[in-house]
Amino acid sequence: MIHKGVEFTVTAVAPGIWKWQFRIGEKIVVGKTEARLDLLAIRRVQLRIDRELKKTAPT
């Protein structure tokens, strides 16, 4: 999937556990989240991408 030009993946590891990964430039960010619904897990990753993009944006 792509959010704001950043490709990311969200994969079910166990019921209610999702593993995610995305890359911004040379930096790869990975993690896990707990969510019953896949759409909620995806939204959490999108919010994380937004935070990372905000950190790397020139001020």
Secondary structure, DSSP 8 states (H G I E B T S, - for coil): -EETTEEEEEEEEETTEEEEEEEETTEEEEEEEE-SSHHHHHHHHHHHHHHHHHHHS--
